[in-house]
Amino acid sequence: MRLDEIERRVSRAQILSLVDATSRKLALWYGSVSAGKTVISLFAFLMAIPKAPRGGLIVIVGKSLQTIYQNVFVLLQNTEIFGSAIANQVHYTPGSTTAWILGREVMLVGANDAKAVGRIQGATIGLVYVDEAALLPQEFWNMLVSRLRVAGARLLATMNPASANHWIRKDWILQAAEKNLVSFHFTMADNPALDPSYIADMERSYSGVFYDRMIRGLWTNAAGAIFPMWDPHVHQIPFAMMPPLQSIIGVGMDYGTTNATTAMMLGLTDEADPRLVFMDEWGWNSREEGYTLSDVELSKRFRKWLPQQHTPYPSDLEPAFIFRDPSAASFARQLMDDGISTWPANNDVLPGIATISNLLDRRKLIVTDRCENWLSEVTEYRWDEKATDGGEDKPLKDNDHWLDGGRYVTHSTKHIWTPELEPVAA
């Protein structure tokens, strides 16, 4: 293959990282989404396997066995990426804790929490590949590095950036010389295989701190207001001015016993340039009311609200889905007994916040003044400074119950409304 053909698939920066990765014991690839980090690091891993010390294990580590399969083996077994000569020497059954790559046995370890330390304690590792290292527990990482105790042992890892205070940045990347480590920063500009339209789509998909991390590939802190782009003059409308709707996508419900139980109704406007709209809200706040309601009574009140008129004009549209707090098992059973089917919401907090942030930033989400509680919460929703100082991203859990309901229905139906909000080609 000629050099110009190679450079259509990988960039010079990626090729150089293959060379420089061998100069240190630890090599880390980080940066934006779709920057080619995983593919080029897997090339480095494949090159390292034949030379891996025979006195130590070869290991692949990830958040779980499922993510290891999705992020690593799906690529390794792709003949278009690695060619049939390599891909046909990668043997793995999904769910198994062992694989065979280039004739060498490879152990797989899921490290979802600190308890995973026990899976490698006492082991001697000659070569390890780590997928999404920033998601691993710090205790596990420290133990993993300590297991590289055979001569010639190496660690290769990929990650997307997180907080600037994240332990892997502060204790490892910024102390590279002391840690015998080299790191490589990539963005989508370093991946020549990407179509420009895809890059444009990704750039539209993030805003704020998530844009800095996922697009620019930077380690940045989540601080201050979570939705700084919120502007009532742009995003808030009178209920009477609600645009016509093409559908009511669904309702999102947060559930609490001592905290509020809430519901947010989400619609898709029937405009030339469609938008999402939080149409109406419902809730019961036990703290404010002074007493709690049983699941039976909560269900009764919610079911009374659900069929009411939620538009300022006659409409026979009904919510297609009702998503609820995935931990609300008893309430879900009560609703089912009362004839209401619900689905557990996608409760990935940070991706859900990123979804709402992007919609607000693109002016693709509006909120009617009937959603008084949501409107009162959105301006007060802030990042937890103590968590940020510790390298974590967490919102303060104060007065966020209607926000959570809105996040549930919006993020859980992203696959439904995303095509409707995409810009129309000229």
BATORRO-8460 format. One record per residue (C-alpha): residue in three letters; chain; z, x, y. Coordinates in steps of 0.1 Angstrom, whole numbers, padded with zeros to 4 digits. Last residue first. Layout:
<recs>
type=Ala; mol=A; pz=Z; px=X; py=Y
...
</recs>
This chain:
<recs>
type=Ala; mol=A; pz=0003; px=-0308; py=0229
type=Ala; mol=A; pz=0027; px=-0305; py=0200
type=Val; mol=A; pz=0056; px=-0330; py=0201
type=Pro; mol=A; pz=0090; px=-0314; py=0206
type=Glu; mol=A; pz=0114; px=-0320; py=0177
type=Leu; mol=A; pz=0139; px=-0348; py=0182
type=Glu; mol=A; pz=0127; px=-0371; py=0154
type=Pro; mol=A; pz=0125; px=-0342; py=0129
type=Thr; mol=A; pz=0162; px=-0334; py=0136
type=Trp; mol=A; pz=0174; px=-0370; py=0132
type=Ile; mol=A; pz=0176; px=-0372; py=0094
type=His; mol=A; pz=0184; px=-0337; py=0084
type=Lys; mol=A; pz=0212; px=-0336; py=0110
type=Thr; mol=A; pz=0228; px=-0367; py=0094
type=Ser; mol=A; pz=0261; px=-0350; py=0084
type=His; mol=A; pz=0263; px=-0331; py=0117
type=Thr; mol=A; pz=0261; px=-0362; py=0139
type=Val; mol=A; pz=0282; px=-0385; py=0118
type=Tyr; mol=A; pz=0311; px=-0361; py=0113
type=Arg; mol=A; pz=0309; px=-0346; py=0148
type=Gly; mol=A; pz=0313; px=-0380; py=0164
type=Gly; mol=A; pz=0343; px=-0387; py=0143
type=Asp; mol=A; pz=0358; px=-0353; py=0151
type=Leu; mol=A; pz=0353; px=-0359; py=0188
type=Trp; mol=A; pz=0371; px=-0392; py=0185
type=His; mol=A; pz=0400; px=-0374; py=0169
type=Asp; mol=A; pz=0401; px=-0344; py=0191
type=Asn; mol=A; pz=0433; px=-0349; py=0211
type=Asp; mol=A; pz=0449; px=-0316; py=0203
type=Lys; mol=A; pz=0438; px=-0295; py=0174
type=Leu; mol=A; pz=0429; px=-0265; py=0195
type=Pro; mol=A; pz=0395; px=-0253; py=0183
type=Lys; mol=A; pz=0394; px=-0224; py=0159
type=Asp; mol=A; pz=0372; px=-0192; py=0158
type=Glu; mol=A; pz=0391; px=-0163; py=0143
type=Gly; mol=A; pz=0394; px=-0127; py=0154
type=Gly; mol=A; pz=0432; px=-0126; py=0159
type=Asp; mol=A; pz=0428; px=-0129; py=0197
type=Thr; mol=A; pz=0405; px=-0158; py=0191
type=Ala; mol=A; pz=0432; px=-0176; py=0170
type=Lys; mol=A; pz=0457; px=-0171; py=0198
type=Glu; mol=A; pz=0432; px=-0184; py=0224
type=Asp; mol=A; pz=0425; px=-0216; py=0205
type=Trp; mol=A; pz=0391; px=-0228; py=0218
type=Arg; mol=A; pz=0390; px=-0258; py=0240
type=Tyr; mol=A; pz=0383; px=-0296; py=0240
type=Glu; mol=A; pz=0397; px=-0310; py=0272
type=Thr; mol=A; pz=0363; px=-0321; py=0288
type=Val; mol=A; pz=0352; px=-0338; py=0255
type=Glu; mol=A; pz=0385; px=-0356; py=0249
type=Ser; mol=A; pz=0384; px=-0382; py=0277
type=Leu; mol=A; pz=0347; px=-0390; py=0270
type=Trp; mol=A; pz=0354; px=-0395; py=0233
type=Asn; mol=A; pz=0383; px=-0418; py=0243
type=Glu; mol=A; pz=0362; px=-0439; py=0267
type=Cys; mol=A; pz=0332; px=-0444; py=0244
type=Arg; mol=A; pz=0322; px=-0476; py=0262
type=Asp; mol=A; pz=0309; px=-0453; py=0290
type=Thr; mol=A; pz=0278; px=-0446; py=0269
type=Val; mol=A; pz=0272; px=-0411; py=0256
type=Ile; mol=A; pz=0239; px=-0391; py=0257
type=Leu; mol=A; pz=0227; px=-0364; py=0233
type=Lys; mol=A; pz=0193; px=-0346; py=0235
type=Arg; mol=A; pz=0200; px=-0329; py=0268
type=Arg; mol=A; pz=0191; px=-0296; py=0252
type=Asp; mol=A; pz=0225; px=-0281; py=0259
type=Leu; mol=A; pz=0242; px=-0313; py=0248
type=Leu; mol=A; pz=0223; px=-0313; py=0215
type=Asn; mol=A; pz=0230; px=-0276; py=0210
type=Ser; mol=A; pz=0267; px=-0280; py=0216
type=Ile; mol=A; pz=0269; px=-0310; py=0192
type=Thr; mol=A; pz=0252; px=-0290; py=0164
type=Ala; mol=A; pz=0272; px=-0258; py=0171
type=Ile; mol=A; pz=0304; px=-0279; py=0169
type=Gly; mol=A; pz=0293; px=-0291; py=0134
type=Pro; mol=A; pz=0284; px=-0255; py=0124
type=Leu; mol=A; pz=0320; px=-0245; py=0135
type=Val; mol=A; pz=0338; px=-0274; py=0118
type=Asp; mol=A; pz=0321; px=-0276; py=0084
type=Asn; mol=A; pz=0333; px=-0311; py=0077
type=Asn; mol=A; pz=0302; px=-0326; py=0062
type=Ala; mol=A; pz=0313; px=-0362; py=0059
type=Pro; mol=A; pz=0324; px=-0379; py=0027
type=Trp; mol=A; pz=0302; px=-0410; py=0023
type=Thr; mol=A; pz=0313; px=-0446; py=0028
type=Ser; mol=A; pz=0306; px=-0480; py=0011
type=Ile; mol=A; pz=0322; px=-0510; py=0027
type=Gly; mol=A; pz=0329; px=-0540; py=0004
type=Asp; mol=A; pz=0367; px=-0544; py=0010
type=Asp; mol=A; pz=0375; px=-0525; py=-0022
type=Met; mol=A; pz=0352; px=-0498; py=-0010
type=Leu; mol=A; pz=0370; px=-0497; py=0024
type=Gln; mol=A; pz=0404; px=-0494; py=0005
type=Arg; mol=A; pz=0391; px=-0466; py=-0017
type=Ala; mol=A; pz=0378; px=-0447; py=0014
type=Phe; mol=A; pz=0412; px=-0452; py=0030
type=Ser; mol=A; pz=0429; px=-0437; py=0000
type=Ala; mol=A; pz=0406; px=-0407; py=-0002
type=Ala; mol=A; pz=0406; px=-0398; py=0035
type=Ser; mol=A; pz=0402; px=-0360; py=0030
type=Pro; mol=A; pz=0365; px=-0362; py=0034
type=Asp; mol=A; pz=0369; px=-0377; py=0069
type=Arg; mol=A; pz=0344; px=-0405; py=0069
type=Phe; mol=A; pz=0306; px=-0410; py=0071
type=Ile; mol=A; pz=0292; px=-0445; py=0073
type=Phe; mol=A; pz=0255; px=-0447; py=0068
type=Ala; mol=A; pz=0225; px=-0468; py=0079
type=Pro; mol=A; pz=0243; px=-0485; py=0107
type=Glu; mol=A; pz=0229; px=-0519; py=0115
type=Leu; mol=A; pz=0200; px=-0530; py=0138
type=Asp; mol=A; pz=0198; px=-0568; py=0145
type=Ser; mol=A; pz=0197; px=-0563; py=0183
type=Pro; mol=A; pz=0202; px=-0585; py=0213
type=Tyr; mol=A; pz=0207; px=-0564; py=0245
type=Pro; mol=A; pz=0237; px=-0544; py=0258
type=Thr; mol=A; pz=0241; px=-0527; py=0224
type=His; mol=A; pz=0271; px=-0526; py=0201
type=Gln; mol=A; pz=0274; px=-0563; py=0194
type=Gln; mol=A; pz=0301; px=-0568; py=0167
type=Pro; mol=A; pz=0294; px=-0563; py=0130
type=Leu; mol=A; pz=0316; px=-0531; py=0128
type=Trp; mol=A; pz=0346; px=-0542; py=0149
type=Lys; mol=A; pz=0361; px=-0568; py=0124
type=Arg; mol=A; pz=0355; px=-0544; py=0096
type=Phe; mol=A; pz=0374; px=-0517; py=0114
type=Arg; mol=A; pz=0403; px=-0540; py=0120
type=Lys; mol=A; pz=0405; px=-0551; py=0084
type=Ser; mol=A; pz=0401; px=-0516; py=0071
type=Leu; mol=A; pz=0430; px=-0504; py=0093
type=Glu; mol=A; pz=0451; px=-0533; py=0081
type=Val; mol=A; pz=0445; px=-0525; py=0044
type=Asp; mol=A; pz=0449; px=-0488; py=0050
type=Ser; mol=A; pz=0484; px=-0496; py=0065
type=Leu; mol=A; pz=0489; px=-0494; py=0102
type=Thr; mol=A; pz=0513; px=-0471; py=0120
type=Tyr; mol=A; pz=0536; px=-0478; py=0149
type=Gly; mol=A; pz=0542; px=-0468; py=0185
type=Glu; mol=A; pz=0508; px=-0478; py=0198
type=Glu; mol=A; pz=0502; px=-0444; py=0215
type=Arg; mol=A; pz=0513; px=-0424; py=0185
type=Ser; mol=A; pz=0496; px=-0447; py=0160
type=Asn; mol=A; pz=0462; px=-0444; py=0177
type=Trp; mol=A; pz=0438; px=-0470; py=0163
type=Gly; mol=A; pz=0401; px=-0466; py=0169
type=Trp; mol=A; pz=0367; px=-0479; py=0178
type=Glu; mol=A; pz=0337; px=-0463; py=0196
type=Asp; mol=A; pz=0303; px=-0473; py=0210
type=Met; mol=A; pz=0268; px=-0461; py=0215
type=Phe; mol=A; pz=0270; px=-0424; py=0210
type=Val; mol=A; pz=0233; px=-0417; py=0218
type=Leu; mol=A; pz=0208; px=-0395; py=0202
type=Arg; mol=A; pz=0176; px=-0388; py=0221
type=Pro; mol=A; pz=0139; px=-0397; py=0218
type=Asp; mol=A; pz=0112; px=-0383; py=0241
type=Ala; mol=A; pz=0088; px=-0413; py=0243
type=Glu; mol=A; pz=0118; px=-0435; py=0239
type=Asp; mol=A; pz=0132; px=-0455; py=0210
type=Thr; mol=A; pz=0167; px=-0440; py=0210
type=Leu; mol=A; pz=0185; px=-0429; py=0179
type=Gly; mol=A; pz=0220; px=-0443; py=0175
type=Leu; mol=A; pz=0254; px=-0430; py=0167
type=Met; mol=A; pz=0286; px=-0451; py=0163
type=Met; mol=A; pz=0319; px=-0433; py=0165
type=Ala; mol=A; pz=0350; px=-0444; py=0145
type=Thr; mol=A; pz=0387; px=-0434; py=0148
type=Thr; mol=A; pz=0420; px=-0433; py=0130
type=Ala; mol=A; pz=0445; px=-0417; py=0153
type=Asn; mol=A; pz=0473; px=-0394; py=0142
type=Thr; mol=A; pz=0505; px=-0404; py=0123
type=Thr; mol=A; pz=0484; px=-0419; py=0095
type=Gly; mol=A; pz=0451; px=-0403; py=0103
type=Tyr; mol=A; pz=0414; px=-0407; py=0096
type=Asp; mol=A; pz=0383; px=-0396; py=0114
type=Met; mol=A; pz=0352; px=-0419; py=0110
type=Gly; mol=A; pz=0315; px=-0413; py=0117
type=Val; mol=A; pz=0292; px=-0443; py=0120
type=Gly; mol=A; pz=0255; px=-0442; py=0113
type=Ile; mol=A; pz=0219; px=-0437; py=0123
type=Ile; mol=A; pz=0215; px=-0469; py=0143
type=Ser; mol=A; pz=0177; px=-0471; py=0146
type=Gln; mol=A; pz=0147; px=-0473; py=0169
type=Leu; mol=A; pz=0170; px=-0480; py=0199
type=Pro; mol=A; pz=0162; px=-0493; py=0234
type=Pro; mol=A; pz=0179; px=-0472; py=0261
type=Met; mol=A; pz=0215; px=-0478; py=0270
type=Met; mol=A; pz=0217; px=-0488; py=0307
type=Ala; mol=A; pz=0244; px=-0515; py=0303
type=Phe; mol=A; pz=0266; px=-0491; py=0285
type=Pro; mol=A; pz=0266; px=-0469; py=0316
type=Ile; mol=A; pz=0254; px=-0434; py=0310
type=Gln; mol=A; pz=0271; px=-0400; py=0304
type=His; mol=A; pz=0251; px=-0369; py=0295
type=Val; mol=A; pz=0235; px=-0358; py=0328
type=His; mol=A; pz=0260; px=-0368; py=0355
type=Pro; mol=A; pz=0288; px=-0365; py=0330
type=Asp; mol=A; pz=0279; px=-0328; py=0325
type=Trp; mol=A; pz=0290; px=-0311; py=0293
type=Met; mol=A; pz=0275; px=-0276; py=0291
type=Pro; mol=A; pz=0310; px=-0260; py=0288
type=Phe; mol=A; pz=0314; px=-0277; py=0254
type=Ile; mol=A; pz=0340; px=-0256; py=0237
type=Ala; mol=A; pz=0358; px=-0249; py=0269
type=Gly; mol=A; pz=0376; px=-0215; py=0271
type=Ala; mol=A; pz=0368; px=-0187; py=0246
type=Ala; mol=A; pz=0347; px=-0181; py=0215
type=Asn; mol=A; pz=0345; px=-0144; py=0215
type=Thr; mol=A; pz=0312; px=-0125; py=0210
type=Trp; mol=A; pz=0299; px=-0101; py=0183
type=Leu; mol=A; pz=0262; px=-0101; py=0191
type=Gly; mol=A; pz=0232; px=-0110; py=0169
type=Arg; mol=A; pz=0211; px=-0122; py=0198
type=Ile; mol=A; pz=0200; px=-0154; py=0179
type=Met; mol=A; pz=0230; px=-0163; py=0157
type=Arg; mol=A; pz=0258; px=-0146; py=0176
type=Asp; mol=A; pz=0248; px=-0151; py=0213
type=Tyr; mol=A; pz=0232; px=-0185; py=0205
type=Phe; mol=A; pz=0265; px=-0196; py=0188
type=Val; mol=A; pz=0285; px=-0185; py=0219
type=Gly; mol=A; pz=0264; px=-0208; py=0241
type=Ser; mol=A; pz=0234; px=-0225; py=0225
type=Tyr; mol=A; pz=0217; px=-0227; py=0191
type=Ser; mol=A; pz=0188; px=-0246; py=0176
type=Arg; mol=A; pz=0162; px=-0240; py=0203
type=Glu; mol=A; pz=0162; px=-0203; py=0195
type=Met; mol=A; pz=0156; px=-0211; py=0159
type=Asp; mol=A; pz=0126; px=-0233; py=0167
type=Ala; mol=A; pz=0111; px=-0206; py=0189
type=Ile; mol=A; pz=0116; px=-0180; py=0161
type=Tyr; mol=A; pz=0099; px=-0204; py=0137
type=Ser; mol=A; pz=0069; px=-0209; py=0161
type=Pro; mol=A; pz=0066; px=-0171; py=0164
type=Asp; mol=A; pz=0061; px=-0168; py=0126
type=Leu; mol=A; pz=0085; px=-0144; py=0109
type=Ala; mol=A; pz=0072; px=-0116; py=0087
type=Pro; mol=A; pz=0076; px=-0090; py=0115
type=Asn; mol=A; pz=0114; px=-0091; py=0112
type=Asp; mol=A; pz=0129; px=-0068; py=0139
type=Ala; mol=A; pz=0123; px=-0094; py=0166
type=Met; mol=A; pz=0145; px=-0117; py=0146
type=Thr; mol=A; pz=0174; px=-0095; py=0155
type=Phe; mol=A; pz=0188; px=-0065; py=0138
type=His; mol=A; pz=0219; px=-0042; py=0142
type=Phe; mol=A; pz=0225; px=-0014; py=0117
type=Ser; mol=A; pz=0258; px=0001; py=0107
type=Val; mol=A; pz=0269; px=0035; py=0093
type=Leu; mol=A; pz=0303; px=0041; py=0077
type=Asn; mol=A; pz=0323; px=0072; py=0067
type=Lys; mol=A; pz=0354; px=0053; py=0080
type=Glu; mol=A; pz=0364; px=0078; py=0107
type=Ala; mol=A; pz=0328; px=0079; py=0120
type=Ala; mol=A; pz=0324; px=0041; py=0119
type=Gln; mol=A; pz=0355; px=0032; py=0138
type=Leu; mol=A; pz=0339; px=0005; py=0159
type=Ile; mol=A; pz=0322; px=-0009; py=0127
type=Trp; mol=A; pz=0354; px=-0007; py=0106
type=Asp; mol=A; pz=0387; px=-0018; py=0122
type=Lys; mol=A; pz=0375; px=-0037; py=0152
type=Arg; mol=A; pz=0342; px=-0051; py=0138
type=Ile; mol=A; pz=0355; px=-0059; py=0103
type=Trp; mol=A; pz=0387; px=-0073; py=0118
type=His; mol=A; pz=0370; px=-0098; py=0140
type=Asn; mol=A; pz=0380; px=-0094; py=0177
type=Ala; mol=A; pz=0344; px=-0096; py=0190
type=Ser; mol=A; pz=0343; px=-0129; py=0171
type=Ala; mol=A; pz=0316; px=-0134; py=0145
type=Pro; mol=A; pz=0284; px=-0115; py=0138
type=Asn; mol=A; pz=0263; px=-0124; py=0107
type=Met; mol=A; pz=0269; px=-0102; py=0077
type=Thr; mol=A; pz=0254; px=-0078; py=0052
type=Ala; mol=A; pz=0270; px=-0051; py=0030
type=Leu; mol=A; pz=0263; px=-0020; py=0011
type=Leu; mol=A; pz=0292; px=0000; py=-0005
type=Arg; mol=A; pz=0288; px=0034; py=-0022
type=Ala; mol=A; pz=0304; px=0056; py=-0049
type=Gly; mol=A; pz=0291; px=0091; py=-0051
type=Ala; mol=A; pz=0322; px=0105; py=-0067
type=Val; mol=A; pz=0344; px=0077; py=-0081
type=Arg; mol=A; pz=0371; px=0061; py=-0060
type=Leu; mol=A; pz=0352; px=0032; py=-0045
type=Arg; mol=A; pz=0381; px=0009; py=-0055
type=Ser; mol=A; pz=0399; px=0014; py=-0021
type=Val; mol=A; pz=0369; px=-0002; py=-0004
type=Leu; mol=A; pz=0373; px=-0034; py=-0024
type=Met; mol=A; pz=0411; px=-0035; py=-0018
type=Asn; mol=A; pz=0405; px=-0034; py=0020
type=Trp; mol=A; pz=0378; px=-0060; py=0017
type=Phe; mol=A; pz=0400; px=-0083; py=-0004
type=Glu; mol=A; pz=0429; px=-0081; py=0021
type=Gln; mol=A; pz=0405; px=-0088; py=0050
type=Pro; mol=A; pz=0394; px=-0121; py=0034
type=Leu; mol=A; pz=0356; px=-0124; py=0031
type=Leu; mol=A; pz=0335; px=-0143; py=0056
type=Ala; mol=A; pz=0326; px=-0111; py=0076
type=Ala; mol=A; pz=0311; px=-0096; py=0044
type=Glu; mol=A; pz=0282; px=-0121; py=0042
type=Asp; mol=A; pz=0269; px=-0107; py=0009
type=Val; mol=A; pz=0286; px=-0075; py=-0004
type=Tyr; mol=A; pz=0267; px=-0051; py=-0026
type=Val; mol=A; pz=0289; px=-0027; py=-0046
type=Leu; mol=A; pz=0283; px=0007; py=-0063
type=Gly; mol=A; pz=0305; px=0030; py=-0083
type=Ile; mol=A; pz=0335; px=0008; py=-0086
type=Thr; mol=A; pz=0367; px=0016; py=-0105
type=Ala; mol=A; pz=0388; px=-0014; py=-0112
type=Gly; mol=A; pz=0426; px=-0017; py=-0109
type=Gln; mol=A; pz=0425; px=-0047; py=-0086
type=Ile; mol=A; pz=0390; px=-0062; py=-0086
type=Arg; mol=A; pz=0397; px=-0098; py=-0097
type=Gly; mol=A; pz=0433; px=-0097; py=-0084
type=Val; mol=A; pz=0421; px=-0094; py=-0048
type=Ala; mol=A; pz=0404; px=-0128; py=-0053
type=Lys; mol=A; pz=0438; px=-0144; py=-0044
type=Ala; mol=A; pz=0430; px=-0135; py=-0007
type=Asp; mol=A; pz=0405; px=-0163; py=-0006
type=Asn; mol=A; pz=0368; px=-0172; py=-0013
type=Ala; mol=A; pz=0360; px=-0139; py=-0030
type=Gly; mol=A; pz=0334; px=-0146; py=-0057
type=Val; mol=A; pz=0329; px=-0116; py=-0079
type=Leu; mol=A; pz=0297; px=-0107; py=-0099
type=Met; mol=A; pz=0296; px=-0078; py=-0123
type=Val; mol=A; pz=0263; px=-0059; py=-0127
type=Glu; mol=A; pz=0250; px=-0044; py=-0160
type=Arg; mol=A; pz=0223; px=-0018; py=-0155
type=Gly; mol=A; pz=0187; px=-0021; py=-0170
type=Leu; mol=A; pz=0170; px=-0026; py=-0136
type=Ile; mol=A; pz=0194; px=-0054; py=-0129
type=Trp; mol=A; pz=0214; px=-0072; py=-0156
type=Ala; mol=A; pz=0239; px=-0099; py=-0145
type=Thr; mol=A; pz=0275; px=-0108; py=-0151
type=Thr; mol=A; pz=0299; px=-0135; py=-0138
type=Ser; mol=A; pz=0276; px=-0164; py=-0148
type=Gly; mol=A; pz=0273; px=-0195; py=-0127
type=Pro; mol=A; pz=0235; px=-0192; py=-0124
type=Thr; mol=A; pz=0221; px=-0172; py=-0153
type=Tyr; mol=A; pz=0209; px=-0137; py=-0142
type=His; mol=A; pz=0183; px=-0112; py=-0153
type=Val; mol=A; pz=0166; px=-0090; py=-0127
type=Gln; mol=A; pz=0140; px=-0067; py=-0144
type=Asn; mol=A; pz=0112; px=-0092; py=-0140
type=Ala; mol=A; pz=0118; px=-0091; py=-0102
type=Ile; mol=A; pz=0112; px=-0054; py=-0101
type=Ala; mol=A; pz=0078; px=-0051; py=-0118
type=Ser; mol=A; pz=0069; px=-0086; py=-0106
type=Gly; mol=A; pz=0070; px=-0076; py=-0070
type=Phe; mol=A; pz=0100; px=-0075; py=-0047
type=Ile; mol=A; pz=0092; px=-0101; py=-0021
type=Glu; mol=A; pz=0064; px=-0121; py=-0036
type=Thr; mol=A; pz=0080; px=-0117; py=-0070
type=Asn; mol=A; pz=0111; px=-0136; py=-0060
type=Gln; mol=A; pz=0138; px=-0128; py=-0085
type=Leu; mol=A; pz=0158; px=-0106; py=-0061
type=Leu; mol=A; pz=0155; px=-0132; py=-0034
type=Val; mol=A; pz=0169; px=-0161; py=-0055
type=Phe; mol=A; pz=0194; px=-0136; py=-0068
type=Val; mol=A; pz=0210; px=-0126; py=-0035
type=Asn; mol=A; pz=0216; px=-0155; py=-0011
type=Gln; mol=A; pz=0215; px=-0185; py=-0034
type=Tyr; mol=A; pz=0230; px=-0169; py=-0065
type=Ile; mol=A; pz=0257; px=-0151; py=-0045
type=Thr; mol=A; pz=0263; px=-0183; py=-0026
type=Gln; mol=A; pz=0269; px=-0201; py=-0059
type=Leu; mol=A; pz=0291; px=-0174; py=-0073
type=Ser; mol=A; pz=0313; px=-0177; py=-0042
type=Lys; mol=A; pz=0320; px=-0160; py=-0009
type=Gly; mol=A; pz=0301; px=-0130; py=-0021
type=Val; mol=A; pz=0305; px=-0097; py=-0040
type=Ile; mol=A; pz=0280; px=-0079; py=-0062
type=Val; mol=A; pz=0294; px=-0052; py=-0084
type=Ile; mol=A; pz=0282; px=-0021; py=-0102
type=Leu; mol=A; pz=0311; px=-0006; py=-0121
type=Gly; mol=A; pz=0321; px=0030; py=-0121
type=Gly; mol=A; pz=0318; px=0062; py=-0143
type=Arg; mol=A; pz=0281; px=0059; py=-0145
type=Pro; mol=A; pz=0277; px=0067; py=-0109
type=Ala; mol=A; pz=0249; px=0047; py=-0092
type=Lys; mol=A; pz=0217; px=0066; py=-0090
type=Pro; mol=A; pz=0195; px=0040; py=-0108
type=Ile; mol=A; pz=0213; px=0012; py=-0087
type=Ala; mol=A; pz=0209; px=0028; py=-0053
type=Met; mol=A; pz=0172; px=0020; py=-0048
type=Leu; mol=A; pz=0178; px=-0016; py=-0058
type=Phe; mol=A; pz=0207; px=-0018; py=-0033
type=Ala; mol=A; pz=0186; px=-0004; py=-0005
type=Phe; mol=A; pz=0159; px=-0029; py=-0012
type=Leu; mol=A; pz=0186; px=-0055; py=-0012
type=Ser; mol=A; pz=0197; px=-0043; py=0023
type=Ile; mol=A; pz=0161; px=-0048; py=0035
type=Val; mol=A; pz=0160; px=-0083; py=0022
type=Thr; mol=A; pz=0194; px=-0093; py=0034
type=Lys; mol=A; pz=0191; px=-0081; py=0069
type=Gly; mol=A; pz=0156; px=-0095; py=0075
type=Ala; mol=A; pz=0164; px=-0108; py=0109
type=Ser; mol=A; pz=0165; px=-0145; py=0097
type=Val; mol=A; pz=0198; px=-0152; py=0115
type=Ser; mol=A; pz=0209; px=-0126; py=0140
type=Gly; mol=A; pz=0226; px=-0093; py=0134
type=Tyr; mol=A; pz=0244; px=-0073; py=0108
type=Trp; mol=A; pz=0236; px=-0046; py=0082
type=Leu; mol=A; pz=0265; px=-0025; py=0070
type=Ala; mol=A; pz=0264; px=0008; py=0051
type=Leu; mol=A; pz=0295; px=0025; py=0036
type=Lys; mol=A; pz=0295; px=0059; py=0020
type=Arg; mol=A; pz=0273; px=0074; py=0046
type=Ser; mol=A; pz=0239; px=0091; py=0049
type=Thr; mol=A; pz=0222; px=0069; py=0023
type=Ala; mol=A; pz=0220; px=0040; py=0048
type=Asp; mol=A; pz=0200; px=0062; py=0072
type=Val; mol=A; pz=0169; px=0061; py=0050
type=Leu; mol=A; pz=0169; px=0024; py=0043
type=Ser; mol=A; pz=0178; px=0018; py=0079
type=Leu; mol=A; pz=0147; px=0036; py=0089
type=Ile; mol=A; pz=0126; px=0011; py=0070
type=Gln; mol=A; pz=0143; px=-0018; py=0088
type=Ala; mol=A; pz=0138; px=-0002; py=0122
type=Arg; mol=A; pz=0101; px=0005; py=0114
type=Ser; mol=A; pz=0097; px=-0032; py=0107
type=Val; mol=A; pz=0091; px=-0049; py=0074
type=Arg; mol=A; pz=0063; px=-0071; py=0061
type=Arg; mol=A; pz=0034; px=-0064; py=0085
type=Glu; mol=A; pz=0047; px=-0029; py=0086
type=Ile; mol=A; pz=0040; px=-0024; py=0049
type=Glu; mol=A; pz=0004; px=-0033; py=0054
type=Asp; mol=A; pz=0000; px=-0009; py=0083
type=Leu; mol=A; pz=0016; px=0019; py=0062
type=Arg; mol=A; pz=-0010; px=0014; py=0034
type=Met; mol=A; pz=0000; px=0000; py=0000
</recs>
